[in-house]
Amino acid sequence: MGAKTWMLVYADVNARDALRAHPQLDREATAKLVGDLFPGDNLVLLGDDGDLSYTSPPDDEVHIGCFPGVAVVTAKEFAGDYPSKLPRRFIEAHASKKVSLHAMHSVVDWFAFAQWRDGKLVRALSLSPDSGVLEDIGPKMAFEEPYWAGGHPAGGDEEEEAYPFPFHPLDLGEAALEALFGYHLEGVMDDALLEPDTIPLVRYRRSPRSRWKFWR
């Protein structure tokens, strides 16, 4: 697997259904939200040629899109090992009922996600085979349960005995993408799922604002 993500999704409706409807990008709302989320950065518009299939932008970029009922933001801040520690400003910056974080990195087989409802954390998970379970807060969500119950083993018998989890973290990461947002990045494709490259995101280059002003 070569998939990577670090994204935050704000939703007042079912995000999966909203994205499946191929909503129209609201450029004005997108520009406002990126400014609200990253007030300490200079932001330069690069274009609206990003999309939902690439949600792990470089550290000096933000990819973002606002649509009716749902907004997607991808940035380095969402790639932390402990998703529950996401700064409150990101949770409170958008008046939405549900905020979901999704992050995974195939190089280290790491996956993390979290969800807040009405500003309250209801679930957070972070794990990798090398680090073990870094965080496990709140009751498991429905899509997780078959994985923890051994319904999706990591590999053959020998690998299963040596592997620290009853599933592969990236497999759970793909299951989370499907359950929460209605698409996959890798694995078995399904015509019933959303094609992520059909959801546009606006790309911005970011750089810290200078703290000092020099006058002549």
PyMOL commands that set and color helices and strands:
alter all, ss='L'
color gray80, all
select helices_A, chain A and resi 15-20+27-37+76-78+83-85+88-92+145-148+157-162+169-181+196-198
alter helices_A, ss='H'
color red, helices_A
select strands_A, chain A and resi 4-11+41-51+61-67+70-74+98-105+110-117+120-128+132-137+200-208
alter strands_A, ss='S'
color yellow, strands_A
deselect
rebuild
show_as cartoon
